[in-house]
């Protein structure tokens, strides 16, 4: 079989027109499909349609849409992260039993409209480690029941609407303290512990009929004592196939990640196929990878891939989806500790751990209610300007910390700054990773918004005001 069929390289949506001949060349060679990053909706949609029409077989068009189409494509709706969706559904309770289906139907409709037929979600990791730098808000929660129920709801809804769902990152990336984009994490639990925790959402996803499972770049001695990353391990793949009875598609995590850097991308692709993996995700040079796969005579039997037809892609309203995203954002807010109460004169300390230049609608909203509001914005490495805090003002801390790949957080700076503020601030707000406020004293008043969208910032301001 053509080795190109097992490869899913990157497609840069913003360059789909200028690099179209290059992508078309891979299609002519028999490429299995692409993983899409970025671009404008209508341009991406037209380009994907043309590539599909030029292919001898249906192309996999995959994308990381954990937060919906807007996570990757301009013009799509960006939804809150998984942890916020779970919180919103819990808050809605029995009043809105169909809320999860409504959310994931929106994911499927927008993906299908764009030409994406594989959503690389749900995240089935259980975030049990507050120091986890890469899962955190991407997980539905820190317990197996929450992760399993939301993961299965997403799988069922996506696949009913003709979109393949991909559960990740097997056998579980939640109890780690290292980003596998940077280096190789180790899951230190024994098999009995994993069968009670990490593996439960994957087993339930398999029972729910998930079509695809992504292996994580994880060392899991309980499954493979050699320490070989799960992505490249025949023992891990056999466990997934035989012990857990999964007969769908097995895909690697991205091959350019630091978790497998010691093997070399192309050699790792060969190892993965020899281990029984079906698809190689994000090879940097698909031509070089295909050549080595052919040279090594890797097992590449015909791929039984029946891409479903996409349903109901036209009967939806983008504006309705955006209102749904804002509704979820408001319902997801969680307050811990005593009531906020009246703030006489706020001094807002923005801890911008993301380092990005951005506007803060939260400050604007506070100034509208409290004209004497003062503020400062700190990024990692900057010290708190105590001399600028008027004595008659009350400190409100707003932490912006988005969970994303390749990010290196300055945890020493952040912990020191939060420690300095813990006894002085009236209120702490997390616009991102909630676990960063984990070590604050128990009587601290906290508001968790889970992400820093404009809707989230305005919703928090409404609570305070």
VMD Tcl script that draws the C-alpha trace (Angstrom):
set ca {
  {0.00 0.00 0.00}
  {1.09 3.58 -0.67}
  {2.83 4.83 2.53}
  {1.51 8.35 1.90}
  {-1.96 7.08 2.79}
  {-0.90 6.76 6.45}
  {0.37 10.35 6.73}
  {-1.63 13.39 7.91}
  {0.67 16.43 7.45}
  {-0.04 20.04 8.36}
  {-2.17 22.32 6.20}
  {-1.77 26.02 6.97}
  {-5.17 27.51 6.26}
  {-3.78 31.03 5.95}
  {-1.54 29.82 3.10}
  {-3.95 27.44 1.38}
  {-4.16 29.59 -1.76}
  {-0.48 30.41 -2.20}
  {0.66 26.89 -1.31}
  {-2.21 25.08 -3.00}
  {-0.03 23.40 -5.63}
  {2.14 21.91 -2.86}
  {-0.88 20.51 -1.04}
  {-2.34 19.28 -4.32}
  {0.97 17.54 -5.07}
  {0.65 15.56 -1.84}
  {-2.92 14.65 -2.76}
  {-1.71 13.33 -6.12}
  {0.85 11.20 -4.27}
  {-1.97 9.64 -2.23}
  {-1.70 11.51 1.09}
  {-4.15 10.32 3.75}
  {-5.30 13.82 4.57}
  {-4.29 16.95 6.47}
  {-4.46 18.51 9.91}
  {-5.72 22.07 9.52}
  {-4.40 25.11 11.36}
  {-5.70 28.63 10.82}
  {-7.14 30.51 7.87}
  {-10.34 32.31 6.93}
  {-13.50 30.23 6.80}
  {-14.63 30.69 3.21}
  {-11.11 30.48 1.78}
  {-10.38 27.31 3.76}
  {-13.72 25.82 2.79}
  {-13.12 26.38 -0.92}
  {-9.58 25.01 -0.77}
  {-10.57 21.86 1.09}
  {-13.39 21.20 -1.36}
  {-10.98 21.45 -4.29}
  {-8.46 19.12 -2.62}
  {-11.21 16.58 -1.88}
  {-12.41 16.72 -5.49}
  {-8.86 16.07 -6.69}
  {-8.26 13.03 -4.47}
  {-8.79 9.40 -5.48}
  {-9.96 8.61 -1.96}
  {-11.77 10.70 0.70}
  {-9.23 12.83 2.53}
  {-9.12 13.03 6.31}
  {-9.37 16.73 7.16}
  {-8.65 16.86 10.88}
  {-8.31 19.77 13.27}
  {-7.91 20.46 16.98}
  {-11.37 21.88 17.65}
  {-11.59 21.31 21.39}
  {-13.30 24.72 21.57}
  {-15.10 24.56 18.26}
  {-14.21 25.80 14.78}
  {-13.19 29.25 16.03}
  {-10.20 27.70 17.80}
  {-8.53 27.32 14.41}
  {-10.52 29.11 11.70}
  {-11.45 32.80 11.60}
  {-15.19 33.08 11.11}
  {-15.98 30.03 13.21}
  {-17.39 30.21 16.73}
  {-14.96 29.97 19.64}
  {-16.50 28.18 22.61}
  {-15.23 28.06 26.20}
  {-12.71 25.33 27.10}
  {-13.95 21.90 28.16}
  {-13.77 22.58 31.90}
  {-16.06 25.61 31.47}
  {-18.55 23.69 29.32}
  {-18.75 21.03 32.04}
  {-19.25 23.71 34.71}
  {-21.98 25.40 32.66}
  {-23.82 22.12 32.10}
  {-23.64 21.35 35.82}
  {-25.00 24.80 36.68}
  {-27.86 24.43 34.19}
  {-28.71 21.02 35.67}
  {-32.04 19.46 34.89}
  {-33.36 22.76 33.50}
  {-31.47 22.15 30.26}
  {-30.80 18.41 29.83}
  {-30.09 18.82 26.10}
  {-27.38 21.49 26.56}
  {-24.38 19.19 25.84}
  {-26.00 17.93 22.64}
  {-26.75 21.51 21.58}
  {-23.11 22.52 22.10}
  {-21.53 19.61 20.27}
  {-24.06 19.80 17.46}
  {-22.78 23.35 16.90}
  {-19.20 22.00 16.82}
  {-20.21 19.43 14.20}
  {-22.20 21.82 12.04}
  {-19.45 24.41 11.76}
  {-16.74 21.79 11.22}
  {-18.79 20.13 8.50}
  {-19.47 23.46 6.82}
  {-15.73 24.19 6.66}
  {-14.89 20.74 5.24}
  {-13.39 19.30 8.43}
  {-14.50 15.69 8.93}
  {-12.37 14.70 11.96}
  {-12.37 16.66 15.23}
  {-9.35 15.79 17.37}
  {-11.41 15.77 20.56}
  {-12.69 15.03 23.15}
  {-9.84 15.25 25.61}
  {-10.39 12.16 27.78}
  {-7.62 12.99 30.24}
  {-8.59 13.40 33.89}
  {-6.84 16.45 35.28}
  {-5.91 15.09 38.71}
  {-2.61 16.99 38.98}
  {-2.95 20.74 39.68}
  {0.59 21.27 38.35}
  {-0.31 19.91 34.91}
  {0.77 22.61 32.43}
  {-0.89 21.31 29.26}
  {-4.21 19.61 30.13}
  {-5.87 21.69 32.91}
  {-8.80 23.58 31.30}
  {-8.73 21.26 28.27}
  {-10.06 18.44 30.46}
  {-13.72 18.30 31.44}
  {-12.67 17.91 35.06}
  {-10.68 16.09 37.69}
  {-12.84 12.99 38.13}
  {-13.53 10.05 35.87}
  {-17.34 10.44 35.93}
  {-17.33 14.02 34.65}
  {-14.74 13.32 31.96}
  {-16.47 10.12 30.84}
  {-19.98 11.57 30.62}
  {-18.97 14.71 28.74}
  {-16.54 12.84 26.51}
  {-19.18 10.30 25.50}
  {-21.77 13.03 24.91}
  {-19.36 14.78 22.56}
  {-18.49 11.55 20.75}
  {-22.09 10.52 20.21}
  {-23.22 13.95 18.99}
  {-20.30 14.52 16.63}
  {-20.55 11.10 15.07}
  {-24.33 11.26 14.72}
  {-23.76 14.41 12.67}
  {-21.15 12.79 10.45}
  {-17.95 14.04 12.13}
  {-15.37 11.52 13.35}
  {-14.43 12.04 17.00}
  {-10.93 11.31 18.30}
  {-10.46 10.61 22.02}
  {-7.09 11.69 23.40}
  {-4.39 11.32 24.84}
  {-4.29 7.55 25.53}
  {-3.63 6.19 28.09}
  {-4.08 9.47 29.99}
  {-2.07 12.72 30.21}
  {-3.87 14.16 33.26}
  {-1.57 13.14 36.10}
  {1.64 14.62 34.69}
  {3.66 17.79 35.31}
  {5.38 18.07 31.92}
  {4.04 19.33 28.59}
  {4.63 16.53 26.07}
  {5.16 19.20 23.40}
  {8.38 20.05 25.26}
  {9.62 16.70 26.64}
  {8.45 13.21 27.57}
  {6.22 12.95 30.69}
  {5.97 9.76 32.74}
  {2.73 8.35 34.10}
  {3.86 6.81 37.39}
  {0.72 4.88 38.38}
  {0.48 1.10 38.32}
  {-2.04 -0.71 36.13}
  {-4.56 -1.25 38.94}
  {-4.63 2.50 39.62}
  {-4.90 3.33 35.92}
  {-7.78 0.92 35.41}
  {-9.64 2.71 38.20}
  {-8.91 6.21 36.88}
  {-7.08 7.11 33.64}
  {-8.42 4.28 31.49}
  {-12.08 4.62 32.50}
  {-13.01 7.49 30.12}
  {-11.28 5.69 27.22}
  {-13.10 2.44 27.96}
  {-16.44 4.25 28.09}
  {-15.59 6.09 24.87}
  {-14.90 2.77 23.17}
  {-18.27 1.47 24.38}
  {-19.83 4.67 22.98}
  {-18.36 3.85 19.57}
  {-15.55 6.37 19.25}
  {-13.98 6.01 15.79}
  {-10.45 7.23 16.53}
  {-8.10 7.34 19.52}
  {-4.93 9.40 19.73}
  {-1.91 8.05 21.58}
  {-0.03 10.47 23.83}
  {3.71 10.99 23.86}
  {3.86 9.47 27.33}
  {6.14 7.02 29.08}
  {3.84 4.55 30.84}
  {5.87 1.88 32.67}
  {2.66 0.13 33.78}
  {1.98 -0.73 30.13}
  {5.51 -0.74 28.71}
  {8.33 -1.07 31.26}
  {10.89 -0.12 28.60}
  {9.76 3.52 28.80}
  {9.10 3.69 25.05}
  {6.57 6.49 24.41}
  {3.02 5.14 24.08}
  {2.89 6.55 20.55}
  {5.64 4.18 19.44}
  {4.94 1.20 21.70}
  {3.64 -2.11 20.38}
  {2.72 -3.07 23.95}
  {0.54 0.00 24.39}
  {-1.19 -0.48 21.03}
  {-1.78 -4.18 21.80}
  {-3.25 -3.25 25.20}
  {-5.62 -0.80 23.52}
  {-6.63 -3.34 20.86}
  {-6.82 -6.53 22.90}
  {-7.43 -5.59 26.53}
  {-9.74 -2.66 25.76}
  {-11.25 -4.10 22.56}
  {-10.76 -1.01 20.40}
  {-11.07 -1.76 16.69}
  {-11.12 1.78 15.34}
  {-8.33 4.01 14.05}
  {-5.23 4.67 16.16}
  {-3.39 7.92 15.44}
  {-0.21 9.38 16.88}
  {0.02 12.77 18.50}
  {1.96 15.32 16.42}
  {5.36 14.00 15.33}
  {7.13 17.34 15.81}
  {6.64 17.33 19.57}
  {9.46 17.22 22.09}
  {8.12 14.08 23.75}
  {9.64 11.94 20.99}
  {12.44 14.28 19.90}
  {15.09 11.74 20.88}
  {13.94 9.30 18.19}
  {13.84 11.58 15.16}
  {10.55 12.18 13.38}
  {10.95 9.77 10.49}
  {12.35 6.95 12.61}
  {9.50 7.51 15.06}
  {6.98 7.21 12.20}
  {8.46 3.84 11.28}
  {8.35 2.71 14.93}
  {4.71 3.79 15.25}
  {3.60 1.86 12.15}
  {5.54 -1.21 13.29}
  {3.76 -0.90 16.65}
  {0.39 -1.11 14.92}
  {-0.58 2.57 14.67}
  {-2.79 3.45 11.69}
  {-2.07 7.14 11.07}
  {0.96 9.40 11.52}
  {-0.07 12.92 12.50}
  {1.82 16.08 11.56}
  {5.03 14.75 9.98}
  {7.15 17.79 9.16}
  {8.38 16.32 5.85}
  {5.84 13.80 4.53}
  {7.98 12.95 1.48}
  {10.95 11.97 3.64}
  {8.73 10.02 6.04}
  {7.05 8.14 3.18}
  {10.42 7.26 1.67}
  {11.72 5.78 4.94}
  {8.48 3.87 5.52}
  {8.79 2.31 2.07}
  {12.51 1.59 2.54}
  {11.89 -0.18 5.87}
  {8.98 -2.20 4.41}
  {6.67 -1.14 7.23}
  {3.34 -2.95 7.48}
  {0.81 -0.72 5.71}
  {-2.17 -2.94 4.86}
  {-5.18 -1.34 3.18}
  {-6.83 1.20 5.43}
  {-10.47 0.49 6.12}
  {-11.60 4.10 6.26}
  {-15.25 4.85 5.63}
  {-15.59 8.58 6.12}
  {-19.22 9.32 6.94}
  {-21.31 11.83 5.07}
  {-21.70 15.14 6.86}
  {-25.30 15.95 7.81}
  {-27.15 19.19 8.49}
  {-24.21 21.43 7.67}
  {-26.32 24.22 6.23}
  {-29.21 24.46 8.68}
  {-27.58 26.51 11.41}
  {-26.95 30.09 12.45}
  {-23.46 31.33 13.38}
  {-24.98 34.12 15.49}
  {-26.98 31.56 17.45}
  {-23.78 29.62 18.13}
  {-22.03 32.75 19.37}
  {-24.90 33.48 21.73}
  {-24.64 29.90 22.96}
  {-20.91 30.39 23.63}
  {-21.62 33.55 25.64}
  {-24.37 31.77 27.58}
  {-22.00 28.93 28.50}
  {-19.39 31.46 29.58}
  {-21.81 33.15 31.98}
  {-23.20 29.90 33.39}
  {-19.71 28.47 33.96}
  {-18.59 31.14 36.45}
  {-17.79 29.73 39.89}
  {-17.25 31.78 43.04}
  {-15.45 30.37 46.07}
  {-15.23 31.88 49.52}
  {-17.38 34.57 51.11}
  {-19.35 37.02 49.02}
  {-17.34 39.62 47.13}
  {-19.21 42.54 48.68}
  {-18.75 46.18 47.88}
  {-15.33 47.26 46.62}
  {-14.75 50.86 47.65}
  {-11.95 51.83 45.27}
  {-10.48 48.98 43.20}
  {-6.82 48.68 42.34}
  {-6.80 45.98 39.67}
  {-3.59 43.96 39.33}
  {-3.51 42.17 35.97}
  {-1.11 39.22 36.04}
  {-0.66 38.60 32.32}
  {1.09 35.25 32.46}
  {0.33 34.84 28.73}
  {2.79 37.70 27.99}
  {0.68 38.74 25.00}
  {-0.24 42.35 24.32}
  {-3.99 42.52 24.73}
  {-6.82 44.73 25.80}
  {-8.65 44.05 29.05}
  {-12.41 44.75 28.84}
  {-12.54 43.85 32.52}
  {-10.72 47.07 33.42}
  {-13.05 49.13 31.21}
  {-16.10 47.58 32.86}
  {-14.71 48.24 36.34}
  {-13.95 51.87 35.49}
  {-17.52 52.42 34.32}
  {-18.81 51.46 37.76}
  {-15.86 52.69 39.81}
  {-14.37 55.79 38.09}
  {-11.53 55.86 40.63}
  {-10.33 52.40 39.57}
  {-6.55 52.20 39.19}
  {-4.65 49.32 37.67}
  {-1.32 47.87 36.66}
  {-0.41 45.08 34.24}
  {2.45 42.73 35.12}
  {4.08 40.12 32.89}
  {6.52 37.43 34.07}
  {9.65 38.96 35.55}
  {8.08 42.27 36.55}
  {7.80 43.16 40.22}
  {4.68 44.43 41.91}
  {4.82 48.27 42.06}
  {3.66 48.57 45.66}
  {4.40 52.30 45.66}
  {1.63 52.80 43.09}
  {-1.11 51.24 45.23}
  {-3.05 54.01 47.01}
  {-3.71 53.16 50.64}
  {-7.46 53.72 50.30}
  {-7.81 51.23 47.40}
  {-8.66 47.53 47.61}
  {-6.66 45.11 45.48}
  {-8.38 42.90 42.92}
  {-6.11 40.36 41.19}
  {-7.01 39.15 37.69}
  {-4.85 36.30 36.40}
  {-4.74 35.63 32.66}
  {-3.16 32.25 31.95}
  {-4.20 30.34 28.84}
  {-3.36 26.64 28.62}
  {-1.60 26.03 25.31}
  {1.13 23.96 23.70}
  {4.82 24.87 23.89}
  {4.14 27.46 26.57}
  {6.79 27.78 29.26}
  {5.24 29.34 32.35}
  {7.36 31.28 34.83}
  {6.00 29.40 37.83}
  {8.56 30.88 40.26}
  {7.54 34.46 39.40}
  {3.85 33.64 39.48}
  {3.99 31.85 42.84}
  {6.06 34.63 44.41}
  {3.71 37.33 43.14}
  {0.58 35.46 44.25}
  {2.15 34.82 47.66}
  {2.85 38.54 48.03}
  {-0.74 39.38 47.10}
  {-2.49 36.59 49.01}
  {-2.73 38.50 52.30}
  {-3.51 41.85 50.65}
  {-6.01 41.25 47.86}
  {-9.76 41.30 48.42}
  {-10.50 39.15 45.39}
  {-8.70 36.80 42.98}
  {-10.04 36.09 39.49}
  {-8.79 33.36 37.17}
  {-9.29 34.07 33.47}
  {-7.67 30.78 32.48}
  {-6.04 27.91 34.36}
  {-7.92 27.71 37.70}
  {-5.33 25.45 39.29}
  {-2.81 28.31 39.52}
  {-4.85 29.65 42.45}
  {-4.79 26.22 44.09}
  {-2.35 27.15 46.86}
  {-3.97 30.39 48.00}
  {-5.19 30.50 51.57}
  {-8.60 28.88 52.02}
  {-10.47 32.07 52.96}
  {-9.49 33.90 49.77}
  {-12.43 35.00 47.63}
  {-12.01 33.57 44.12}
  {-13.92 33.76 40.87}
  {-13.13 31.20 38.18}
  {-13.97 32.15 34.60}
  {-11.70 29.52 32.93}
  {-10.82 31.68 29.91}
  {-10.17 35.32 29.07}
  {-12.70 36.05 26.33}
  {-14.42 39.42 26.26}
  {-17.66 37.71 27.30}
  {-15.90 36.12 30.30}
  {-14.37 39.41 31.41}
  {-17.67 41.25 31.15}
  {-19.50 38.44 32.98}
  {-17.08 38.62 35.90}
  {-17.38 42.40 36.03}
  {-21.18 42.02 36.25}
  {-20.82 39.73 39.27}
  {-18.56 42.24 41.02}
  {-20.65 45.25 40.12}
}
mol new
graphics top color blue
foreach p $ca { graphics top sphere $p radius 0.5 }
foreach p [lrange $ca 0 end-1] q [lrange $ca 1 end] { graphics top cylinder $p $q radius 0.2 }
display resetview
